[in-house]
Amino acid sequence: MARAFLLGGPLGSKLPPASPICTTAAWCPLPDAASIVGVGTVLWRREPSQRMGGRGKGGARSKGGSKGGSGGFATGPLDHRKMAVDGMAAPGRKGPQKPTDDPSFVRWSKGMRLDGYPRGVTYIVEDYVASGSFSRVFRVRVETTPRTVARSLEGARNRWTKSRGEVFAAKVMRKEDSYIQYTSNGPKEGELLQRLESQQREAGLEPLTMRCVDSFPTKDDVGQEYWCLILEWLDASLFDLVRSNGNRGLHLSMVRTLLRQLLEQLKVLQDLDCTHTDIKHKNCCLVSTEHYMAPSSDGATMILSDPMAKFIDYGNAVFEGAPKPHPIHTKQFRAPEVLLKVHGGWGPASDTWTLGVTGCFLVSGQLIFNSHDPQELLRLMGQACGAFPPRLLLAAEDARMRRCAENIQAPRQPQLASWLNLDRKGPAEAACADLLLNMLALDPSERISASDALCHPFLAENGEGAKVPVPPQGQLPLRRL
């Protein structure tokens, strides 16, 4: 039976109460944990015997299924209760339908071939990983000799664990698609990722951004045409990391390392005048989840042995000068200039805001602006970051939201450090709070850039960053999520 993993509420936080959110459920069989793997948000997952068009025990095709083979998405009954939990609009209910809500979207089977025409490489589907709004994601391997294939499939039960051989994530979507105000363009996303990598290599740098090794048209099991991106295989998301840490914030040394890496990637984007538009905890994935447990003031905490995080899901990235959709961002990460609909619109500085909110999540284990109500979001921003600057309010084109911001009774001092439990502590905590406040400046023109943030004392090599704790009793065996 499929199992749902849902987040609970705040644990031991000083954050003020806010409207609860309906978090995304991830359906997956135990012992695998629900995750985001490499390229998009996990919306749902079924066990093989429950997948539409899949085979149950003994290899018999499920009732209502097609010849899709095990793991195929074809036809068959839908569990409308699970659809409602996952945010899908069940039949008879109002609401927009995401492209991947259609069970016939990308009909597949294990062993399905994805032919990479530009490179002349064929990729073999090993398993389904996740679904986002516009795409399904699969774990794939490069087709090689039968002997290598047999070796590569050994021990590949955990879909987060890299099996032997060249393993990648295949993001399969329509060439062009749309949903509400959002759009998707497969070739454009692939070109952007390859452009980011090329720019870093030309500067003599090791690429930090997620790699796209192939981009090509393909077909599913029934001949429907799609676009496929072959991406580097990444591990669990920062959302999963914090949840595995007991929904508590990470050790400040981990926050420092991960935030610095993400700011370095953000600098690459900002140097190109490009806005990601959807940075959040679920769109930042780890290269590896190997870790050990170290003692801390509130119990054992996870320390990554080789921390490295990368942004994923560049499908809605926008260059300056191109048409800009409105609104952008997941609601709990939405920047004030988007909420107020300021004259001139949003720009690359809005990514600094969303990364700042992500940084606060790493520190506290919670979303600091935890509401879907735009006016409540403004109220929380005023409490955390101080009064809204008059210049920002004058530029607001949404009169109702401007009045709401004008009427907020902001405290004399921003409460962000107190909410994150960083007040009245050491220099590392004070430096961290200062950096996050600069990233969350309400006026985007006053918000710190990624380039300047990398020089902040909290992130500077000889600055105020916390030291990484050593494993107790010597080097312990490393674990994985």
C-alpha positions in Angstrom: 0.0 0.0 0.0 1.3 3.5 -0.8 2.2 5.6 2.1 1.9 9.4 2.5 4.6 11.5 4.1 3.2 14.9 5.4 5.0 17.5 7.4 3.7 18.4 10.8 3.6 21.9 12.3 6.4 23.9 14.0 8.6 22.1 16.6 10.0 24.2 19.4 10.0 27.4 17.4 9.8 31.0 18.4 8.1 31.8 15.2 4.6 33.5 15.5 1.6 31.4 14.6 0.5 31.6 11.0 -2.0 29.9 8.8 -1.1 26.3 8.3 -0.2 25.2 4.9 -1.1 22.1 2.9 2.3 20.6 2.3 3.1 18.4 -0.7 2.6 14.7 -0.1 5.0 12.3 -1.6 3.8 8.8 -2.3 6.5 6.1 -2.2 7.1 2.7 -0.9 9.1 2.1 2.2 12.0 1.8 3.0 12.6 4.6 0.4 12.0 8.1 1.9 9.9 10.6 -0.1 12.2 13.0 -1.9 12.9 15.4 -4.6 15.5 14.0 -6.8 17.5 16.2 -9.1 14.9 18.1 -11.1 11.6 18.8 -9.6 9.0 18.6 -6.8 7.8 15.2 -5.8 4.1 15.2 -6.1 3.2 11.6 -5.7 4.5 8.1 -6.1 2.8 4.7 -6.2 4.1 1.3 -5.5 4.6 -0.8 -8.7 1.4 -2.7 -8.1 -0.6 0.5 -7.8 0.8 2.4 -10.9 -1.7 2.8 -13.6 -1.1 0.3 -16.3 1.5 -1.5 -14.2 1.7 -5.1 -13.2 0.8 -6.5 -9.9 2.3 -9.4 -8.1 3.2 -12.3 -10.3 3.5 -10.1 -13.4 -0.3 -9.9 -14.2 -1.3 -6.7 -15.7 -3.5 -4.6 -13.4 -7.2 -4.2 -14.2 -7.7 -1.3 -16.6 -4.0 -1.1 -17.5 -2.4 -1.1 -20.9 0.6 -2.9 -22.2 2.9 -0.3 -20.6 4.7 -3.0 -18.5 5.7 -2.6 -14.9 5.7 1.0 -13.7 3.8 2.3 -16.8 1.5 5.3 -16.6 -1.3 4.5 -18.9 -4.9 4.0 -18.1 -6.7 2.7 -15.0 -8.6 3.9 -11.9 -7.4 6.9 -10.0 -7.6 7.3 -6.2 -9.4 10.6 -6.0 -8.7 10.9 -2.2 -5.0 10.7 -2.9 -5.3 13.2 -5.7 -7.0 15.6 -3.3 -4.2 15.2 -0.7 -1.6 15.8 -3.4 -3.3 19.0 -4.6 -4.7 17.4 -7.8 -8.2 18.4 -8.8 -10.2 15.2 -8.7 -13.0 14.7 -11.3 -16.0 16.8 -10.5 -14.0 19.3 -8.5 -13.1 22.8 -9.8 -9.6 23.9 -10.2 -6.9 24.1 -12.9 -5.3 20.8 -13.9 -1.5 20.5 -14.1 -0.3 18.7 -17.2 1.0 15.8 -15.1 -2.5 15.4 -13.5 -3.4 13.5 -16.7 -2.5 9.8 -16.1 -1.7 9.4 -19.8 1.1 12.0 -19.6 4.3 10.1 -20.5 3.3 6.5 -20.7 6.4 4.5 -19.8 7.8 1.1 -18.8 11.0 -0.1 -17.3 13.6 -0.5 -20.1 12.0 2.1 -22.3 14.6 3.7 -24.6 15.2 7.4 -24.8 17.4 8.1 -27.8 19.7 11.1 -27.4 19.9 12.3 -31.1 22.5 15.0 -30.7 25.1 12.8 -28.9 24.0 9.5 -30.4 23.5 8.1 -26.9 20.6 5.9 -25.8 19.3 6.1 -22.2 17.4 3.2 -20.6 14.7 4.0 -18.1 15.4 2.1 -14.8 12.7 3.6 -12.6 10.2 6.4 -12.0 11.4 9.1 -9.6 9.0 12.0 -9.4 6.5 14.3 -11.0 6.4 18.1 -11.2 3.8 20.4 -12.7 5.1 19.9 -16.3 7.3 16.8 -16.2 7.9 13.3 -15.1 11.4 12.4 -13.9 13.1 9.0 -14.3 16.3 7.4 -13.3 18.1 6.4 -16.5 21.4 4.8 -17.4 23.5 5.0 -20.6 23.0 1.9 -22.8 26.1 -0.1 -22.8 27.1 -3.8 -23.1 24.9 -6.5 -21.5 27.6 -7.2 -19.0 27.8 -3.6 -17.9 24.0 -3.3 -17.8 23.8 -6.3 -15.5 26.3 -4.7 -13.1 24.7 -1.3 -13.2 21.4 -2.8 -12.0 22.9 -4.4 -9.0 21.8 -2.9 -5.7 19.7 -0.2 -7.3 16.7 -0.6 -5.0 17.1 2.9 -3.4 16.1 5.4 -6.1 18.4 8.0 -4.4 21.4 5.8 -4.6 23.6 6.0 -7.7 23.7 2.5 -9.3 26.9 1.5 -11.0 27.7 3.0 -14.4 26.6 6.3 -15.8 23.3 7.2 -14.1 21.3 10.4 -14.9 17.9 11.9 -14.3 15.7 12.2 -17.3 13.2 15.0 -17.2 10.5 14.3 -19.8 8.0 17.0 -20.7 6.1 18.5 -23.6 8.2 20.7 -25.8 6.1 23.7 -24.8 3.4 23.8 -22.1 1.5 26.1 -19.8 -0.4 26.0 -16.5 -2.1 29.1 -14.9 0.5 31.9 -15.4 3.4 29.5 -15.7 5.0 28.2 -18.9 7.4 25.4 -19.7 9.8 25.1 -22.7 12.0 22.1 -22.7 14.6 23.2 -25.3 14.9 26.6 -23.6 15.6 25.0 -20.2 18.2 22.8 -21.6 19.9 25.7 -23.5 20.0 27.8 -20.3 21.6 25.0 -18.2 24.2 24.4 -20.9 24.8 28.2 -21.2 25.4 28.5 -17.4 27.9 25.6 -17.6 29.7 27.1 -20.6 30.1 30.5 -18.9 31.7 28.9 -15.8 34.1 26.8 -17.9 35.1 29.8 -20.0 35.9 31.7 -16.8 38.2 28.7 -15.8 35.8 27.6 -13.0 34.5 24.2 -12.2 30.7 24.3 -13.0 28.6 24.6 -9.9 25.2 24.7 -11.5 23.3 21.5 -12.4 24.6 20.0 -15.6 22.4 19.2 -18.6 24.3 16.6 -20.7 21.7 16.1 -23.4 18.5 17.7 -24.7 16.4 16.1 -27.5 13.0 15.2 -28.7 11.7 11.8 -27.7 8.6 9.6 -27.6 6.9 7.6 -24.9 5.8 4.0 -25.0 2.8 4.8 -27.2 4.5 7.1 -29.6 3.5 10.5 -28.1 6.1 13.1 -28.6 7.9 14.8 -25.7 11.1 16.7 -24.9 13.8 15.1 -22.8 16.5 16.7 -20.7 19.3 14.4 -19.4 20.5 15.9 -16.1 23.2 15.0 -13.6 21.8 12.7 -10.9 21.3 14.6 -7.6 20.3 13.3 -4.2 17.7 14.5 -1.7 16.5 18.1 -1.3 17.2 20.6 1.5 13.6 20.0 2.5 14.3 16.3 3.0 17.6 17.0 4.8 15.9 19.2 7.4 13.0 16.8 7.8 15.5 13.9 8.3 17.1 16.1 11.0 13.9 16.0 13.0 12.4 19.2 11.4 15.1 21.1 13.3 17.5 23.6 11.8 20.9 22.5 10.7 24.2 23.1 12.4 25.4 26.6 11.6 28.5 25.3 9.8 26.2 23.4 7.4 24.1 26.5 6.8 27.2 28.5 6.1 28.6 26.0 3.5 25.3 25.3 1.7 24.3 29.0 1.6 27.7 29.9 0.2 27.4 27.3 -2.6 23.9 28.4 -3.5 25.0 32.1 -3.5 27.9 31.2 -5.9 25.3 29.7 -8.3 23.0 32.7 -7.8 25.9 35.0 -8.7 26.3 33.1 -12.1 22.6 33.8 -12.7 22.7 37.4 -11.7 25.8 38.1 -13.8 23.7 37.0 -16.8 20.7 39.2 -15.6 18.7 35.9 -15.2 16.1 35.2 -12.6 15.4 31.6 -11.6 11.9 32.6 -10.2 11.4 29.5 -8.1 14.2 29.1 -5.6 13.0 27.2 -2.5 14.0 24.4 -0.1 12.5 21.8 -2.5 14.4 23.1 -5.5 17.9 22.8 -3.9 19.2 19.3 -4.1 22.3 17.7 -2.6 25.0 15.9 -4.6 25.4 13.4 -1.7 23.6 12.8 1.6 26.5 11.0 3.3 26.6 12.2 6.9 27.3 11.5 10.5 25.5 12.6 13.7 27.2 15.1 16.0 26.1 16.2 19.5 24.5 19.6 19.8 22.6 21.6 22.4 19.2 20.2 21.3 20.3 16.6 20.5 22.3 14.9 17.8 22.4 16.8 14.5 23.3 15.8 11.0 26.7 16.8 9.6 27.2 16.2 5.8 30.6 14.7 5.1 30.8 16.4 1.7 28.1 19.1 1.5 27.2 20.3 -1.9 23.8 21.7 -3.0 22.6 22.8 -6.4 19.5 24.6 -7.7 17.2 22.6 -9.8 14.1 23.3 -11.9 15.1 26.2 -14.2 12.0 25.8 -16.3 10.6 29.3 -15.5 13.9 31.2 -15.5 13.6 34.6 -17.2 16.3 36.9 -18.7 15.9 40.7 -18.3 14.2 42.1 -21.4 12.0 39.0 -21.9 8.3 39.0 -21.0 7.8 38.4 -17.3 4.8 36.4 -15.8 3.0 37.6 -12.7 3.0 36.4 -10.0 6.1 34.3 -9.5 7.5 32.2 -6.6 5.9 29.6 -4.3 3.6 31.7 -2.0 5.6 31.2 1.2 8.7 32.4 -0.7 7.1 35.3 -2.6 9.1 38.5 -2.5 7.4 41.8 -1.4 7.9 43.4 -4.8 5.8 40.6 -6.3 3.1 40.8 -3.6 2.9 44.6 -4.0 3.2 44.5 -7.8 5.7 47.3 -7.8 6.1 49.6 -10.8 8.9 48.1 -13.0 8.2 44.6 -11.8 10.5 42.1 -10.3 14.1 41.2 -11.3 17.1 39.1 -10.2 17.0 40.6 -6.7 13.9 38.6 -6.1 16.0 35.4 -6.2 18.1 36.8 -3.3 14.9 37.1 -1.3 13.8 33.5 -2.0 17.3 32.2 -1.2 17.1 34.2 2.1 13.9 32.5 3.0 15.5 29.2 2.2 18.4 30.1 4.4 16.0 30.9 7.3 14.5 27.4 6.7 18.0 25.8 7.1 18.5 27.7 10.4 15.1 27.1 12.0 13.7 24.0 10.2 10.6 26.0 9.4 9.1 28.4 6.8 9.2 31.9 8.4 6.5 33.2 6.2 4.1 30.3 6.5 0.9 31.4 4.9 -1.0 31.4 1.6 -2.7 34.7 2.5 -0.9 37.6 0.8 -1.9 40.1 3.5 -0.7 37.7 6.2 2.6 37.3 4.3 3.0 41.1 4.4 2.3 41.2 8.1 4.9 38.5 8.8 7.4 40.4 6.7 6.8 43.6 8.6 7.4 41.7 11.9 10.5 39.9 10.7 12.2 42.6 8.6 10.8 46.0 9.8 8.6 48.6 8.4 8.0 48.8 4.6 10.1 51.6 3.1 8.0 54.5 1.8 9.8 54.3 -1.6 8.6 50.7 -2.0 5.1 51.6 -1.1 5.0 54.5 -3.5 5.9 52.1 -6.3 3.2 49.6 -5.4 0.5 49.3 -8.1 -1.7 46.9 -6.0 -3.7 49.5 -4.0 -5.2 46.9 -1.6 -1.8 45.3 -0.8 -0.2 48.8 -0.4 -2.9 49.8 2.2 -2.3 46.6 4.0 1.5 47.2 4.2 1.0 50.8 5.3 -1.2 49.7 8.2 1.2 47.1 9.6 2.5 48.0 13.0 6.1 46.9 12.7 8.2 46.5 15.8 11.1 48.9 16.6 13.6 46.2 15.8 13.2 43.4 13.2 12.3 40.2 14.9 14.0 37.9 12.5 17.0 37.0 14.7 14.7 36.3 17.6 12.5 34.1 15.4 15.5 32.1 14.3 16.9 31.8 17.8 20.1 33.6 16.7 19.8 36.5 19.2 21.9 36.8 22.4 24.4 34.2 21.2 27.9 34.2 19.7 29.4 36.1 16.8 28.6 33.4 14.2 24.9 33.6 15.1 25.0 37.4 14.9 26.7 37.3 11.5 24.2 34.8 10.2 21.3 36.9 11.3 22.8 40.0 9.7 23.4 38.3 6.4 19.8 36.9 6.3 18.4 40.4 7.1 20.4 41.8 4.2 19.1 39.1 1.9 15.5 39.9 3.1 15.7 43.7 2.7 12.1 44.6 1.8 13.2 47.1 -0.9 14.8 45.1 -3.7 17.1 48.1 -4.5 18.5 47.8 -1.0 18.8 44.0 -1.0 22.3 42.6 -1.0 23.5 41.0 -4.2 24.9 37.5 -4.4 28.3 38.9 -5.2 28.3 41.1 -2.1 26.8 38.4 0.1 29.7 36.1 -0.7 32.0 38.7 1.0 29.9 38.9 4.1 31.6 38.0 7.4 29.4 35.0 7.9 30.6 33.4 4.6 34.1 34.9 4.4 36.9 32.3 4.7 38.3 33.9 7.9 35.1 35.4 9.0 32.6 34.5 11.7 31.3 31.2 10.3 30.7 28.3 12.7 33.2 25.5 12.8 32.3 22.0 11.6 32.0 19.6 14.6 34.1 16.4 14.4 32.5 13.0 14.7 32.4 11.7 18.3 34.7 8.8 19.1 36.7 9.2 15.9 35.4 8.8 12.3 32.1 7.0 12.4 30.6 5.0 9.5 28.9 7.4 7.2 25.1 7.1 6.7 22.8 8.1 3.9 19.3 9.5 4.0 
